[in-house]
Amino acid sequence: MPVYEFECPEGTVSERLVKMDTKQIKCPKCGKTAKKIISQCGFELKGGGWYADGYASKK
C-alpha cells in the first residue's frame, strides 16, 4: 500500500498508508473529512544515461 497525503478543510496535511482507491480519511487533528491531494515528488534522476539525454549510454 502506498503513502498518500490528505488535507482537511482546516489546512492540516497528514500522511497515511492507505489503499490506492482511498479518496478521503478522517483528519487525525480535527476529525473532519480530509481529501487526498497531489503532493510533490522527491524523485530526481542524476548522472549520464537514457534519462539524461533520452538515449541509452554509448558503449
C-alpha distance matrix in Angstrom:
0.0 3.8 6.9 9.5 13.1 15.2 19.0 21.4 25.0 26.4 24.6 22.1 19.0 16.1 12.5 9.8 6.2 5.8 5.5 7.0 10.3 10.7 13.9 15.2 15.1 18.1 19.2 19.4 22.7 24.7 23.0 23.2 20.7 18.5 17.4 14.7 16.5 16.4 16.5 18.4 17.0 18.2 18.5 22.1 24.0 27.2 30.0 31.8 30.5 29.3 27.2 30.2 32.8 31.1 32.6 32.1 34.0 37.7 38.8
3.8 0.0 3.8 6.4 10.1 12.8 16.5 19.4 23.0 24.2 22.0 19.7 16.3 13.7 10.1 8.4 5.7 6.2 6.8 6.9 10.5 10.6 13.0 14.3 14.5 17.5 18.0 18.4 21.4 23.5 22.2 22.2 19.7 16.9 15.6 12.4 13.5 13.1 12.9 14.6 13.2 14.6 15.1 18.9 21.0 24.3 27.4 29.3 28.3 27.1 24.6 27.5 30.1 28.7 30.4 30.2 32.1 35.8 37.2
6.9 3.8 0.0 3.8 7.0 9.9 13.6 16.5 20.2 21.0 18.7 16.2 12.7 10.1 6.4 5.4 4.3 6.3 8.6 8.9 11.9 10.8 12.6 13.0 12.7 15.3 15.2 15.4 18.1 20.4 19.6 19.7 17.5 14.5 13.6 10.7 11.5 11.5 10.7 12.6 11.9 13.3 14.7 18.5 21.2 24.3 27.6 29.9 29.4 28.4 25.6 28.0 30.9 29.8 31.9 31.8 33.5 37.2 38.8
9.5 6.4 3.8 0.0 3.8 6.6 10.2 13.4 16.8 18.0 15.7 13.7 10.2 8.3 5.5 5.6 6.4 7.1 9.1 8.5 10.7 9.2 9.9 10.2 10.6 13.4 13.1 14.2 16.6 18.4 17.7 17.2 14.7 11.4 10.1 7.0 7.7 8.2 8.1 10.9 11.3 13.4 15.2 19.0 21.9 25.2 28.7 30.9 30.4 29.2 26.1 28.4 31.1 30.0 32.4 32.8 34.6 38.4 40.2
13.1 10.1 7.0 3.8 0.0 3.8 6.9 10.3 13.7 14.5 12.0 10.1 6.6 5.6 4.4 6.5 9.0 9.9 12.3 11.7 13.2 11.0 10.5 9.9 10.1 12.2 11.0 12.4 14.1 15.8 15.6 14.9 12.9 9.3 8.4 5.9 5.8 7.3 6.7 10.0 11.5 13.7 16.2 19.7 23.0 26.1 29.8 32.2 32.0 30.9 27.6 29.5 32.2 31.4 34.1 34.7 36.4 40.2 42.2
15.2 12.8 9.9 6.6 3.8 0.0 3.8 6.8 10.3 11.5 9.6 8.1 5.5 5.4 6.3 7.6 10.7 10.7 13.0 12.8 13.2 10.3 8.8 7.2 7.4 9.2 8.1 10.4 11.9 12.9 12.5 11.3 9.2 5.5 5.1 4.3 5.5 8.6 9.2 12.8 14.8 17.2 19.8 23.2 26.5 29.6 33.3 35.7 35.5 34.2 30.9 32.8 35.3 34.5 37.2 38.1 39.9 43.6 45.7
19.0 16.5 13.6 10.2 6.9 3.8 0.0 3.8 6.8 8.0 6.0 5.5 4.4 6.5 9.0 11.0 14.3 14.4 16.7 16.3 16.2 13.3 11.1 8.9 9.1 9.8 7.8 10.5 10.8 11.1 11.5 9.8 8.4 4.9 5.5 6.5 6.6 10.0 10.5 13.9 16.6 19.0 21.9 25.0 28.5 31.4 35.2 37.6 37.7 36.4 32.9 34.5 37.0 36.3 39.3 40.4 42.1 45.8 48.1
21.4 19.4 16.5 13.4 10.3 6.8 3.8 0.0 3.8 5.4 5.4 5.5 6.8 8.7 11.6 13.1 16.5 16.3 18.6 18.6 17.9 14.6 12.2 9.3 8.9 8.3 6.2 9.5 9.2 8.3 8.8 6.5 6.0 3.9 6.3 9.0 9.9 13.5 14.3 17.6 20.4 22.8 25.7 28.8 32.3 35.2 39.0 41.4 41.5 40.2 36.7 38.3 40.7 40.0 43.0 44.1 45.9 49.6 51.9
25.0 23.0 20.2 16.8 13.7 10.3 6.8 3.8 0.0 3.8 5.4 7.5 9.7 12.2 15.3 16.9 20.3 19.9 21.9 21.6 20.7 17.5 14.6 11.9 12.1 11.2 9.4 12.5 11.3 9.5 10.4 7.4 7.6 7.0 8.7 11.7 12.1 15.5 16.5 19.7 22.9 25.3 28.2 31.1 34.6 37.5 41.3 43.7 43.8 42.4 38.9 40.3 42.5 41.9 45.0 46.4 48.3 51.9 54.4
26.4 24.2 21.0 18.0 14.5 11.5 8.0 5.4 3.8 0.0 3.8 5.8 9.1 11.8 15.4 17.4 21.1 21.3 23.8 23.8 23.3 20.0 17.5 14.5 13.9 12.3 9.5 11.7 9.4 7.9 10.2 8.4 9.9 9.1 11.5 14.1 14.1 17.3 17.5 20.3 23.5 25.5 28.7 31.5 35.1 37.8 41.5 44.2 44.6 43.5 39.9 41.1 43.5 43.2 46.3 47.6 49.2 52.8 55.2
24.6 22.0 18.7 15.7 12.0 9.6 6.0 5.4 5.4 3.8 0.0 3.8 6.3 9.7 13.2 15.8 19.4 20.0 22.5 22.2 22.2 19.1 16.7 14.3 13.9 13.2 10.1 12.1 10.4 10.1 12.3 10.7 11.2 9.1 10.7 12.4 11.6 14.3 14.1 16.7 20.0 21.8 25.1 27.8 31.5 34.0 37.8 40.5 41.0 40.0 36.3 37.4 39.9 39.7 42.8 44.1 45.6 49.2 51.6
22.1 19.7 16.2 13.7 10.1 8.1 5.5 5.5 7.5 5.8 3.8 0.0 3.8 6.5 10.2 12.8 16.6 17.6 20.5 20.7 21.0 17.8 16.1 13.3 12.2 11.2 7.7 9.0 7.5 8.5 10.6 10.1 10.8 8.3 10.6 11.8 11.6 14.3 13.7 16.3 19.1 20.6 24.0 26.9 30.6 33.1 36.9 39.7 40.2 39.3 35.8 37.0 39.7 39.5 42.5 43.4 44.8 48.5 50.7
19.0 16.3 12.7 10.2 6.6 5.5 4.4 6.8 9.7 9.1 6.3 3.8 0.0 3.8 7.0 10.1 13.7 14.9 17.8 17.8 18.6 15.7 14.3 12.1 11.3 11.5 8.5 9.7 9.6 11.2 12.6 12.0 11.6 8.3 9.5 9.5 9.0 11.3 10.3 13.0 15.5 17.1 20.3 23.4 27.0 29.7 33.4 36.2 36.6 35.7 32.2 33.6 36.3 36.0 38.9 39.8 41.1 44.9 47.0
16.1 13.7 10.1 8.3 5.6 5.4 6.5 8.7 12.2 11.8 9.7 6.5 3.8 0.0 3.8 6.6 10.3 12.0 15.3 15.9 17.1 14.0 13.6 11.4 9.8 10.2 7.7 7.9 9.1 11.5 12.1 12.4 11.8 8.7 10.1 9.6 10.1 12.2 11.1 13.8 15.6 16.9 19.9 23.3 26.8 29.4 33.1 35.9 36.1 35.4 32.0 33.7 36.6 36.2 38.8 39.3 40.6 44.4 46.3
12.5 10.1 6.4 5.5 4.4 6.3 9.0 11.6 15.3 15.4 13.2 10.2 7.0 3.8 0.0 3.8 7.0 9.3 12.6 13.3 15.1 12.5 12.9 11.6 10.3 11.6 10.1 10.1 12.1 14.7 14.6 15.1 13.8 10.6 11.2 9.5 10.2 11.6 10.3 12.8 13.7 14.9 17.6 21.1 24.4 27.2 30.8 33.5 33.5 32.8 29.6 31.5 34.4 33.8 36.2 36.5 37.9 41.7 43.4
9.8 8.4 5.4 5.6 6.5 7.6 11.0 13.1 16.9 17.4 15.8 12.8 10.1 6.6 3.8 0.0 3.8 5.9 9.6 11.1 12.9 10.2 11.6 10.4 8.7 10.6 10.3 10.1 13.1 15.5 14.5 15.2 13.6 11.0 11.5 9.9 11.7 13.2 12.7 15.4 15.8 17.1 19.2 23.0 26.0 28.9 32.4 34.9 34.6 33.7 30.7 33.0 35.8 34.9 37.1 37.2 38.7 42.5 44.1
6.2 5.7 4.3 6.4 9.0 10.7 14.3 16.5 20.3 21.1 19.4 16.6 13.7 10.3 7.0 3.8 0.0 3.8 7.2 9.3 11.8 9.9 12.4 12.1 10.9 13.2 13.6 13.4 16.7 18.9 17.6 18.2 16.3 14.0 13.9 11.8 13.7 14.7 14.3 16.6 16.2 17.4 18.9 22.7 25.3 28.3 31.5 33.8 33.2 32.3 29.6 32.2 35.0 33.9 35.7 35.5 37.2 40.9 42.3
5.8 6.2 6.3 7.1 9.9 10.7 14.4 16.3 19.9 21.3 20.0 17.6 14.9 12.0 9.3 5.9 3.8 0.0 3.8 6.4 8.3 6.5 9.6 9.9 9.3 12.3 13.7 14.3 17.7 19.3 17.3 17.5 15.0 13.1 12.5 10.6 13.2 14.5 15.1 17.9 17.6 19.4 20.6 24.4 26.9 30.2 33.4 35.4 34.4 33.1 30.5 33.3 35.9 34.4 36.3 36.3 38.2 41.9 43.4
5.5 6.8 8.6 9.1 12.3 13.0 16.7 18.6 21.9 23.8 22.5 20.5 17.8 15.3 12.6 9.6 7.2 3.8 0.0 3.8 5.6 5.6 9.3 10.8 11.3 14.7 16.5 17.6 21.0 22.2 20.0 19.7 16.8 15.1 13.8 11.7 14.4 15.2 16.4 19.1 18.6 20.8 21.4 25.1 27.2 30.6 33.7 35.3 34.0 32.3 30.0 33.1 35.3 33.5 35.2 35.3 37.5 41.1 42.6
7.0 6.9 8.9 8.5 11.7 12.8 16.3 18.6 21.6 23.8 22.2 20.7 17.8 15.9 13.3 11.1 9.3 6.4 3.8 0.0 3.8 5.6 8.3 10.9 12.5 16.2 17.8 19.4 22.5 23.5 21.5 20.6 17.4 15.3 13.1 10.4 12.5 12.8 14.5 17.1 16.6 19.2 19.5 23.1 25.1 28.7 31.7 33.1 31.7 29.8 27.4 30.5 32.5 30.5 32.4 32.7 35.2 38.8 40.5
10.3 10.5 11.9 10.7 13.2 13.2 16.2 17.9 20.7 23.3 22.2 21.0 18.6 17.1 15.1 12.9 11.8 8.3 5.6 3.8 0.0 3.8 6.2 9.3 11.5 15.3 17.4 19.5 22.6 23.0 20.6 19.4 15.8 14.4 12.0 10.1 12.8 13.8 16.2 19.2 19.2 22.1 22.6 26.1 28.2 31.8 34.9 36.2 34.7 32.6 30.2 33.3 35.0 32.9 35.0 35.5 38.1 41.7 43.5
10.7 10.6 10.8 9.2 11.0 10.3 13.3 14.6 17.5 20.0 19.1 17.8 15.7 14.0 12.5 10.2 9.9 6.5 5.6 5.6 3.8 0.0 3.8 5.9 7.7 11.4 13.7 15.8 18.8 19.2 16.8 15.7 12.3 11.0 9.2 7.9 11.3 13.1 15.3 18.6 19.2 22.0 23.0 26.7 29.2 32.7 36.0 37.7 36.5 34.6 31.9 34.8 36.8 35.0 37.2 37.8 40.2 43.8 45.6
13.9 13.0 12.6 9.9 10.5 8.8 11.1 12.2 14.6 17.5 16.7 16.1 14.3 13.6 12.9 11.6 12.4 9.6 9.3 8.3 6.2 3.8 0.0 3.8 7.2 10.7 12.7 15.5 18.0 17.8 15.7 13.8 10.1 8.7 6.1 5.6 9.1 11.5 14.2 17.8 19.0 22.1 23.5 27.0 29.6 33.2 36.6 38.3 37.2 35.2 32.4 35.0 36.9 35.2 37.7 38.6 41.1 44.7 46.8
15.2 14.3 13.0 10.2 9.9 7.2 8.9 9.3 11.9 14.5 14.3 13.3 12.1 11.4 11.6 10.4 12.1 9.9 10.8 10.9 9.3 5.9 3.8 0.0 3.8 7.1 9.0 12.1 14.5 14.1 11.9 10.1 6.5 5.5 4.4 5.7 9.5 12.7 14.8 18.5 20.1 22.9 24.8 28.4 31.3 34.7 38.3 40.2 39.4 37.7 34.7 37.1 39.2 37.8 40.4 41.2 43.5 47.2 49.2
15.1 14.5 12.7 10.6 10.1 7.4 9.1 8.9 12.1 13.9 13.9 12.2 11.3 9.8 10.3 8.7 10.9 9.3 11.3 12.5 11.5 7.7 7.2 3.8 0.0 3.8 6.2 8.8 11.6 11.6 9.1 8.5 5.9 5.3 6.6 8.0 11.5 14.8 16.1 19.7 21.2 23.6 25.7 29.4 32.4 35.7 39.2 41.4 40.8 39.4 36.4 38.7 41.1 39.8 42.3 42.9 45.0 48.7 50.6
18.1 17.5 15.3 13.4 12.2 9.2 9.8 8.3 11.2 12.3 13.2 11.2 11.5 10.2 11.6 10.6 13.2 12.3 14.7 16.2 15.3 11.4 10.7 7.1 3.8 0.0 3.8 6.2 8.8 8.3 5.4 5.7 4.8 5.8 8.7 11.0 14.0 17.4 18.4 21.9 23.7 25.8 28.3 31.9 35.1 38.2 41.8 44.2 43.8 42.5 39.4 41.6 44.1 43.0 45.5 46.1 48.0 51.8 53.7
19.2 18.0 15.2 13.1 11.0 8.1 7.8 6.2 9.4 9.5 10.1 7.7 8.5 7.7 10.1 10.3 13.6 13.7 16.5 17.8 17.4 13.7 12.7 9.0 6.2 3.8 0.0 3.8 5.5 5.7 4.7 5.4 5.9 5.4 9.0 11.1 13.2 16.6 17.0 20.3 22.4 24.2 27.0 30.4 33.9 36.7 40.4 43.0 43.0 41.9 38.6 40.5 43.2 42.4 45.0 45.7 47.4 51.1 53.1
19.4 18.4 15.4 14.2 12.4 10.4 10.5 9.5 12.5 11.7 12.1 9.0 9.7 7.9 10.1 10.1 13.4 14.3 17.6 19.4 19.5 15.8 15.5 12.1 8.8 6.2 3.8 0.0 3.8 6.1 5.8 8.4 9.6 9.1 12.4 13.9 15.8 18.9 18.6 21.6 23.3 24.6 27.5 31.0 34.4 37.1 40.7 43.5 43.6 42.8 39.5 41.4 44.3 43.7 46.2 46.5 48.0 51.8 53.5
22.7 21.4 18.1 16.6 14.1 11.9 10.8 9.2 11.3 9.4 10.4 7.5 9.6 9.1 12.1 13.1 16.7 17.7 21.0 22.5 22.6 18.8 18.0 14.5 11.6 8.8 5.5 3.8 0.0 3.8 6.0 8.4 10.6 10.3 13.8 15.6 17.0 20.1 19.6 22.4 24.5 25.6 28.9 32.1 35.7 38.2 41.8 44.8 45.1 44.4 41.0 42.6 45.5 45.1 47.8 48.3 49.6 53.4 55.3
24.7 23.5 20.4 18.4 15.8 12.9 11.1 8.3 9.5 7.9 10.1 8.5 11.2 11.5 14.7 15.5 18.9 19.3 22.2 23.5 23.0 19.2 17.8 14.1 11.6 8.3 5.7 6.1 3.8 0.0 3.8 5.6 8.9 9.6 13.4 16.0 17.5 21.0 21.0 24.1 26.5 28.1 31.2 34.5 38.0 40.7 44.4 47.2 47.5 46.5 43.1 44.7 47.4 46.9 49.7 50.5 52.0 55.7 57.7
23.0 22.2 19.6 17.7 15.6 12.5 11.5 8.8 10.4 10.2 12.3 10.6 12.6 12.1 14.6 14.5 17.6 17.3 20.0 21.5 20.6 16.8 15.7 11.9 9.1 5.4 4.7 5.8 6.0 3.8 0.0 3.8 6.7 8.5 12.2 15.0 17.3 20.9 21.4 24.8 27.0 28.8 31.6 35.1 38.5 41.4 45.1 47.7 47.6 46.5 43.2 45.1 47.7 46.9 49.6 50.3 52.0 55.8 57.7
23.2 22.2 19.7 17.2 14.9 11.3 9.8 6.5 7.4 8.4 10.7 10.1 12.0 12.4 15.1 15.2 18.2 17.5 19.7 20.6 19.4 15.7 13.8 10.1 8.5 5.7 5.4 8.4 8.4 5.6 3.8 0.0 3.8 6.3 9.8 13.1 15.3 19.0 20.1 23.6 26.0 28.3 31.0 34.4 37.8 40.8 44.5 47.0 46.8 45.5 42.2 44.0 46.4 45.5 48.4 49.3 51.2 54.9 57.1
20.7 19.7 17.5 14.7 12.9 9.2 8.4 6.0 7.6 9.9 11.2 10.8 11.6 11.8 13.8 13.6 16.3 15.0 16.8 17.4 15.8 12.3 10.1 6.5 5.9 4.8 5.9 9.6 10.6 8.9 6.7 3.8 0.0 3.8 6.5 10.0 12.6 16.4 17.9 21.6 23.9 26.4 28.9 32.4 35.6 38.8 42.5 44.7 44.3 42.8 39.6 41.6 43.9 42.8 45.6 46.5 48.6 52.3 54.5
18.5 16.9 14.5 11.4 9.3 5.5 4.9 3.9 7.0 9.1 9.1 8.3 8.3 8.7 10.6 11.0 14.0 13.1 15.1 15.3 14.4 11.0 8.7 5.5 5.3 5.8 5.4 9.1 10.3 9.6 8.5 6.3 3.8 0.0 3.8 6.8 9.1 12.8 14.2 17.8 20.2 22.7 25.2 28.6 31.9 35.1 38.7 41.1 40.7 39.3 36.0 38.0 40.3 39.3 42.1 43.1 45.1 48.8 51.0
17.4 15.6 13.6 10.1 8.4 5.1 5.5 6.3 8.7 11.5 10.7 10.6 9.5 10.1 11.2 11.5 13.9 12.5 13.8 13.1 12.0 9.2 6.1 4.4 6.6 8.7 9.0 12.4 13.8 13.4 12.2 9.8 6.5 3.8 0.0 3.8 6.4 10.0 12.2 15.9 18.2 21.2 23.3 26.7 29.8 33.1 36.8 38.8 38.3 36.6 33.4 35.5 37.6 36.4 39.2 40.4 42.5 46.2 48.5
14.7 12.4 10.7 7.0 5.9 4.3 6.5 9.0 11.7 14.1 12.4 11.8 9.5 9.6 9.5 9.9 11.8 10.6 11.7 10.4 10.1 7.9 5.6 5.7 8.0 11.0 11.1 13.9 15.6 16.0 15.0 13.1 10.0 6.8 3.8 0.0 3.8 7.0 9.2 13.0 14.9 17.9 19.8 23.2 26.3 29.7 33.2 35.2 34.6 32.9 29.7 31.9 34.1 32.8 35.6 36.7 38.8 42.5 44.7
16.5 13.5 11.5 7.7 5.8 5.5 6.6 9.9 12.1 14.1 11.6 11.6 9.0 10.1 10.2 11.7 13.7 13.2 14.4 12.5 12.8 11.3 9.1 9.5 11.5 14.0 13.2 15.8 17.0 17.5 17.3 15.3 12.6 9.1 6.4 3.8 0.0 3.8 6.1 9.8 12.3 15.5 17.6 20.7 23.8 27.1 30.8 32.8 32.4 30.8 27.4 29.3 31.4 30.4 33.4 34.7 36.7 40.4 42.8
16.4 13.1 11.5 8.2 7.3 8.6 10.0 13.5 15.5 17.3 14.3 14.3 11.3 12.2 11.6 13.2 14.7 14.5 15.2 12.8 13.8 13.1 11.5 12.7 14.8 17.4 16.6 18.9 20.1 21.0 20.9 19.0 16.4 12.8 10.0 7.0 3.8 0.0 3.8 6.9 9.1 12.7 14.4 17.3 20.4 23.7 27.3 29.2 28.8 27.1 23.7 25.6 27.7 26.7 29.7 31.1 33.1 36.7 39.2
16.5 12.9 10.7 8.1 6.7 9.2 10.5 14.3 16.5 17.5 14.1 13.7 10.3 11.1 10.3 12.7 14.3 15.1 16.4 14.5 16.2 15.3 14.2 14.8 16.1 18.4 17.0 18.6 19.6 21.0 21.4 20.1 17.9 14.2 12.2 9.2 6.1 3.8 0.0 3.8 6.4 9.5 11.9 14.8 18.2 21.3 25.0 27.3 27.3 26.0 22.5 24.0 26.5 26.0 29.0 30.1 31.8 35.4 37.8
18.4 14.6 12.6 10.9 10.0 12.8 13.9 17.6 19.7 20.3 16.7 16.3 13.0 13.8 12.8 15.4 16.6 17.9 19.1 17.1 19.2 18.6 17.8 18.5 19.7 21.9 20.3 21.6 22.4 24.1 24.8 23.6 21.6 17.8 15.9 13.0 9.8 6.9 3.8 0.0 3.8 6.6 9.0 11.5 15.0 17.9 21.6 24.0 24.3 23.3 19.6 20.8 23.4 23.2 26.3 27.4 28.9 32.5 35.0
17.0 13.2 11.9 11.3 11.5 14.8 16.6 20.4 22.9 23.5 20.0 19.1 15.5 15.6 13.7 15.8 16.2 17.6 18.6 16.6 19.2 19.2 19.0 20.1 21.2 23.7 22.4 23.3 24.5 26.5 27.0 26.0 23.9 20.2 18.2 14.9 12.3 9.1 6.4 3.8 0.0 3.8 5.5 8.5 11.8 15.0 18.7 21.0 21.1 20.2 16.7 18.2 21.0 20.8 23.5 24.4 25.7 29.4 31.7
18.2 14.6 13.3 13.4 13.7 17.2 19.0 22.8 25.3 25.5 21.8 20.6 17.1 16.9 14.9 17.1 17.4 19.4 20.8 19.2 22.1 22.0 22.1 22.9 23.6 25.8 24.2 24.6 25.6 28.1 28.8 28.3 26.4 22.7 21.2 17.9 15.5 12.7 9.5 6.6 3.8 0.0 3.8 6.4 10.1 12.6 16.4 19.2 19.8 19.6 16.1 17.2 20.4 20.7 23.2 23.7 24.5 28.2 30.3
18.5 15.1 14.7 15.2 16.2 19.8 21.9 25.7 28.2 28.7 25.1 24.0 20.3 19.9 17.6 19.2 18.9 20.6 21.4 19.5 22.6 23.0 23.5 24.8 25.7 28.3 27.0 27.5 28.9 31.2 31.6 31.0 28.9 25.2 23.3 19.8 17.6 14.4 11.9 9.0 5.5 3.8 0.0 3.8 6.9 10.0 13.6 16.0 16.3 16.0 12.5 14.0 17.3 17.4 19.6 20.0 20.9 24.6 26.7
22.1 18.9 18.5 19.0 19.7 23.2 25.0 28.8 31.1 31.5 27.8 26.9 23.4 23.3 21.1 23.0 22.7 24.4 25.1 23.1 26.1 26.7 27.0 28.4 29.4 31.9 30.4 31.0 32.1 34.5 35.1 34.4 32.4 28.6 26.7 23.2 20.7 17.3 14.8 11.5 8.5 6.4 3.8 0.0 3.8 6.5 10.2 12.8 13.6 13.7 10.2 10.9 14.4 15.1 17.4 17.8 18.3 21.9 24.2
24.0 21.0 21.2 21.9 23.0 26.5 28.5 32.3 34.6 35.1 31.5 30.6 27.0 26.8 24.4 26.0 25.3 26.9 27.2 25.1 28.2 29.2 29.6 31.3 32.4 35.1 33.9 34.4 35.7 38.0 38.5 37.8 35.6 31.9 29.8 26.3 23.8 20.4 18.2 15.0 11.8 10.1 6.9 3.8 0.0 3.8 7.0 9.2 9.8 10.2 6.9 7.7 11.3 12.1 14.0 14.2 14.6 18.1 20.4
27.2 24.3 24.3 25.2 26.1 29.6 31.4 35.2 37.5 37.8 34.0 33.1 29.7 29.4 27.2 28.9 28.3 30.2 30.6 28.7 31.8 32.7 33.2 34.7 35.7 38.2 36.7 37.1 38.2 40.7 41.4 40.8 38.8 35.1 33.1 29.7 27.1 23.7 21.3 17.9 15.0 12.6 10.0 6.5 3.8 0.0 3.8 6.9 8.9 10.6 8.1 7.3 11.0 12.9 14.2 14.1 13.5 16.8 18.9
30.0 27.4 27.6 28.7 29.8 33.3 35.2 39.0 41.3 41.5 37.8 36.9 33.4 33.1 30.8 32.4 31.5 33.4 33.7 31.7 34.9 36.0 36.6 38.3 39.2 41.8 40.4 40.7 41.8 44.4 45.1 44.5 42.5 38.7 36.8 33.2 30.8 27.3 25.0 21.6 18.7 16.4 13.6 10.2 7.0 3.8 0.0 3.8 6.8 9.6 8.4 6.8 10.0 12.4 12.8 12.2 10.7 13.7 15.6
31.8 29.3 29.9 30.9 32.2 35.7 37.6 41.4 43.7 44.2 40.5 39.7 36.2 35.9 33.5 34.9 33.8 35.4 35.3 33.1 36.2 37.7 38.3 40.2 41.4 44.2 43.0 43.5 44.8 47.2 47.7 47.0 44.7 41.1 38.8 35.2 32.8 29.2 27.3 24.0 21.0 19.2 16.0 12.8 9.2 6.9 3.8 0.0 3.8 7.1 7.3 5.5 7.7 10.0 9.7 8.9 7.2 10.0 12.3
30.5 28.3 29.4 30.4 32.0 35.5 37.7 41.5 43.8 44.6 41.0 40.2 36.6 36.1 33.5 34.6 33.2 34.4 34.0 31.7 34.7 36.5 37.2 39.4 40.8 43.8 43.0 43.6 45.1 47.5 47.6 46.8 44.3 40.7 38.3 34.6 32.4 28.8 27.3 24.3 21.1 19.8 16.3 13.6 9.8 8.9 6.8 3.8 0.0 3.8 5.6 5.5 6.8 7.7 6.7 5.4 4.8 8.4 10.8
29.3 27.1 28.4 29.2 30.9 34.2 36.4 40.2 42.4 43.5 40.0 39.3 35.7 35.4 32.8 33.7 32.3 33.1 32.3 29.8 32.6 34.6 35.2 37.7 39.4 42.5 41.9 42.8 44.4 46.5 46.5 45.5 42.8 39.3 36.6 32.9 30.8 27.1 26.0 23.3 20.2 19.6 16.0 13.7 10.2 10.6 9.6 7.1 3.8 0.0 3.8 5.5 5.7 4.7 4.1 4.3 6.3 9.7 12.5
27.2 24.6 25.6 26.1 27.6 30.9 32.9 36.7 38.9 39.9 36.3 35.8 32.2 32.0 29.6 30.7 29.6 30.5 30.0 27.4 30.2 31.9 32.4 34.7 36.4 39.4 38.6 39.5 41.0 43.1 43.2 42.2 39.6 36.0 33.4 29.7 27.4 23.7 22.5 19.6 16.7 16.1 12.5 10.2 6.9 8.1 8.4 7.3 5.6 3.8 0.0 3.8 5.8 5.5 7.2 8.1 9.6 13.1 15.9
30.2 27.5 28.0 28.4 29.5 32.8 34.5 38.3 40.3 41.1 37.4 37.0 33.6 33.7 31.5 33.0 32.2 33.3 33.1 30.5 33.3 34.8 35.0 37.1 38.7 41.6 40.5 41.4 42.6 44.7 45.1 44.0 41.6 38.0 35.5 31.9 29.3 25.6 24.0 20.8 18.2 17.2 14.0 10.9 7.7 7.3 6.8 5.5 5.5 5.5 3.8 0.0 3.8 6.1 7.9 9.2 9.5 12.5 15.6
32.8 30.1 30.9 31.1 32.2 35.3 37.0 40.7 42.5 43.5 39.9 39.7 36.3 36.6 34.4 35.8 35.0 35.9 35.3 32.5 35.0 36.8 36.9 39.2 41.1 44.1 43.2 44.3 45.5 47.4 47.7 46.4 43.9 40.3 37.6 34.1 31.4 27.7 26.5 23.4 21.0 20.4 17.3 14.4 11.3 11.0 10.0 7.7 6.8 5.7 5.8 3.8 0.0 3.8 5.6 8.2 9.0 11.2 14.8
31.1 28.7 29.8 30.0 31.4 34.5 36.3 40.0 41.9 43.2 39.7 39.5 36.0 36.2 33.8 34.9 33.9 34.4 33.5 30.5 32.9 35.0 35.2 37.8 39.8 43.0 42.4 43.7 45.1 46.9 46.9 45.5 42.8 39.3 36.4 32.8 30.4 26.7 26.0 23.2 20.8 20.7 17.4 15.1 12.1 12.9 12.4 10.0 7.7 4.7 5.5 6.1 3.8 0.0 3.8 7.1 9.5 11.8 15.3
32.6 30.4 31.9 32.4 34.1 37.2 39.3 43.0 45.0 46.3 42.8 42.5 38.9 38.8 36.2 37.1 35.7 36.3 35.2 32.4 35.0 37.2 37.7 40.4 42.3 45.5 45.0 46.2 47.8 49.7 49.6 48.4 45.6 42.1 39.2 35.6 33.4 29.7 29.0 26.3 23.5 23.2 19.6 17.4 14.0 14.2 12.8 9.7 6.7 4.1 7.2 7.9 5.6 3.8 0.0 3.8 6.5 8.5 11.9
32.1 30.2 31.8 32.8 34.7 38.1 40.4 44.1 46.4 47.6 44.1 43.4 39.8 39.3 36.5 37.2 35.5 36.3 35.3 32.7 35.5 37.8 38.6 41.2 42.9 46.1 45.7 46.5 48.3 50.5 50.3 49.3 46.5 43.1 40.4 36.7 34.7 31.1 30.1 27.4 24.4 23.7 20.0 17.8 14.2 14.1 12.2 8.9 5.4 4.3 8.1 9.2 8.2 7.1 3.8 0.0 3.8 6.4 9.0
34.0 32.1 33.5 34.6 36.4 39.9 42.1 45.9 48.3 49.2 45.6 44.8 41.1 40.6 37.9 38.7 37.2 38.2 37.5 35.2 38.1 40.2 41.1 43.5 45.0 48.0 47.4 48.0 49.6 52.0 52.0 51.2 48.6 45.1 42.5 38.8 36.7 33.1 31.8 28.9 25.7 24.5 20.9 18.3 14.6 13.5 10.7 7.2 4.8 6.3 9.6 9.5 9.0 9.5 6.5 3.8 0.0 3.8 6.3
37.7 35.8 37.2 38.4 40.2 43.6 45.8 49.6 51.9 52.8 49.2 48.5 44.9 44.4 41.7 42.5 40.9 41.9 41.1 38.8 41.7 43.8 44.7 47.2 48.7 51.8 51.1 51.8 53.4 55.7 55.8 54.9 52.3 48.8 46.2 42.5 40.4 36.7 35.4 32.5 29.4 28.2 24.6 21.9 18.1 16.8 13.7 10.0 8.4 9.7 13.1 12.5 11.2 11.8 8.5 6.4 3.8 0.0 3.8
38.8 37.2 38.8 40.2 42.2 45.7 48.1 51.9 54.4 55.2 51.6 50.7 47.0 46.3 43.4 44.1 42.3 43.4 42.6 40.5 43.5 45.6 46.8 49.2 50.6 53.7 53.1 53.5 55.3 57.7 57.7 57.1 54.5 51.0 48.5 44.7 42.8 39.2 37.8 35.0 31.7 30.3 26.7 24.2 20.4 18.9 15.6 12.3 10.8 12.5 15.9 15.6 14.8 15.3 11.9 9.0 6.3 3.8 0.0
